[in-house]
Amino acid sequence: MNLPPIDAVPGMVEPAEWDLLVDSAMSADLSGGASVVEFGAYFGRSTRALWTGLLDNDGFDPGRKTALLHTFDVFSCVESGYFAAHVRRDAQAARIGHLLNARDGRLDFSGAFDHFARQMPHSNLLERHIASLTDARHDGSPIALMHVDAPKFYDEYLLVLRHFAPFAKPRSLILLQDFFYQWSATLIAAVMLLVRDGIFQPEETAASTLMVRLRRPLTPEEVEDFHRRYLASDVDTLLAAAVDFFRGFDMDRKADFLPRLHLAAVQYHHERGHHVRAAEWLHRLCIGEQLMGIAAARDLCDLVACDFSIRRFYQLDTAG
Ligand SMILES: C[S@@+](CC[C@H](N)C(=O)[O-])C[C@H]1O[C@@H](n2cnc3c(N)ncnc32)[C@H](O)[C@@H]1O
């Protein structure tokens, strides 16, 4: 396979995640008109990795009549926010600043995605949807592979479960980017509940990504039942279960990424004013388990710099 360089498209997935995306798209079961779904495309780096794998998939059919890859993103953010600075910097570095569109207080970056998408062969089979997760809906085809790189919070992840998980093929793969992430506490907790239920089977990690295999599809009724049980469960207990589980798991760069689970617990409690419990988790990380390395220290600085909360910025950026 002739791999395009990862930095051909500005973006946030790193090389290990790129490789995992390519490999899983190459081996996805595309039979029965199945499609691949992505949430969170940004300028399309991960989309290109998926496309690179799909072009090499034995089931790739250039003559198919419906889109093979659906990618959803709000494709805009608040014009003056932190994310907008990131968008502008990436666009300028790639010399495509003129493709950004500032209007009514928002910065639209769909033109940057389209610019890179058009460079890919058979891009007519790639459909991008400008939609928030609240509005995102599936076309009804079986889903062979999902890449989830938008929500860091349970509330948004629930929307993916509600509107997409019932279409997933049995034994299909779900790649959860930013699972090992200090801002993902409620997402980590929900995924752990699905692991405990025997629905998700963790297979591999790459940087912050957790790849799980769906043991069986969830019916809409099961999703609602899961939601009730999530609301009745204790996030702290699920985060502790995640630490226990992944401590014994063969992880990519465990010293850098396992502490993010502890830091997610620190963030979760601090944001809710449970400062004693936040300190207990920090104590466990630094003194009890002595896992605080340079990477974790940097992640802690990120939490402190944002006063342990990004929810309000996230909501403004993704309001569409
Ligand atoms: C981390 S970036 C994705 C990076 C991308 N996968 C890459 O390879 O570079 C997250 C993206 O998700 C989108 N996003 C986050 N929350 C969303 C939501 N609730 N609805 C729609 N898009 C969302 C953002 O606009 C952003 O482009």
The ligand as an SDF file (V2000), in Angstrom:
LIG
                    3D

 27 29  0  0  0  0  0  0  0  0999 V2000
  -10.2900   16.1320   18.1590 C   0  0  0  0  0  0  0  0  0  0  0  0
  -11.0900   16.8630   16.8190 S   0  0  0  0  0  0  0  0  0  0  0  0
  -11.0630   15.5940   15.6100 C   0  0  0  0  0  0  0  0  0  0  0  0
   -9.6930   15.3580   15.0450 C   0  0  0  0  0  0  0  0  0  0  0  0
   -9.6810   14.5410   13.7750 C   0  0  0  0  0  0  0  0  0  0  0  0
  -10.2780   13.2340   13.9500 N   0  0  0  0  0  0  0  0  0  0  0  0
   -8.2740   14.4140   13.2340 C   0  0  0  0  0  0  0  0  0  0  0  0
   -7.9150   13.3590   12.7460 O   0  0  0  0  0  0  0  0  0  0  0  0
   -7.5540   15.4050   13.2320 O   0  0  0  0  0  0  0  0  0  0  0  0
  -12.7580   16.8400   17.3420 C   0  0  0  0  0  0  0  0  0  0  0  0
  -13.7520   17.3030   16.2850 C   0  0  0  0  0  0  0  0  0  0  0  0
  -15.0340   16.9290   16.7570 O   0  0  0  0  0  0  0  0  0  0  0  0
  -15.9660   17.9410   16.4810 C   0  0  0  0  0  0  0  0  0  0  0  0
  -17.0030   17.8400   17.5170 N   0  0  0  0  0  0  0  0  0  0  0  0
  -16.8160   17.7770   18.8580 C   0  0  0  0  0  0  0  0  0  0  0  0
  -17.9990   17.6650   19.4980 N   0  0  0  0  0  0  0  0  0  0  0  0
  -18.9510   17.6330   18.5420 C   0  0  0  0  0  0  0  0  0  0  0  0
  -20.3710   17.5440   18.5770 C   0  0  0  0  0  0  0  0  0  0  0  0
  -21.0330   17.4620   19.7380 N   0  0  0  0  0  0  0  0  0  0  0  0
  -21.0250   17.5520   17.4050 N   0  0  0  0  0  0  0  0  0  0  0  0
  -20.3580   17.6390   16.2270 C   0  0  0  0  0  0  0  0  0  0  0  0
  -19.0040   17.7350   16.1260 N   0  0  0  0  0  0  0  0  0  0  0  0
  -18.3170   17.7450   17.2740 C   0  0  0  0  0  0  0  0  0  0  0  0
  -15.1730   19.2390   16.5300 C   0  0  0  0  0  0  0  0  0  0  0  0
  -15.7590   20.2230   15.6960 O   0  0  0  0  0  0  0  0  0  0  0  0
  -13.7810   18.7980   16.0500 C   0  0  0  0  0  0  0  0  0  0  0  0
  -13.6040   19.0560   14.6670 O   0  0  0  0  0  0  0  0  0  0  0  0
  1  2  1  0
  2  3  1  0
  2 10  1  0
  3  4  1  0
  4  5  1  0
  5  6  1  0
  5  7  1  0
  7  8  2  0
  7  9  1  0
 10 11  1  0
 11 12  1  0
 11 26  1  0
 12 13  1  0
 13 14  1  0
 13 24  1  0
 14 15  1  0
 14 23  1  0
 15 16  2  0
 16 17  1  0
 17 18  1  0
 17 23  2  0
 18 19  1  0
 18 20  2  0
 20 21  1  0
 21 22  2  0
 22 23  1  0
 24 25  1  0
 24 26  1  0
 26 27  1  0
M  CHG  2   2   1   9  -1
M  END
$$$$
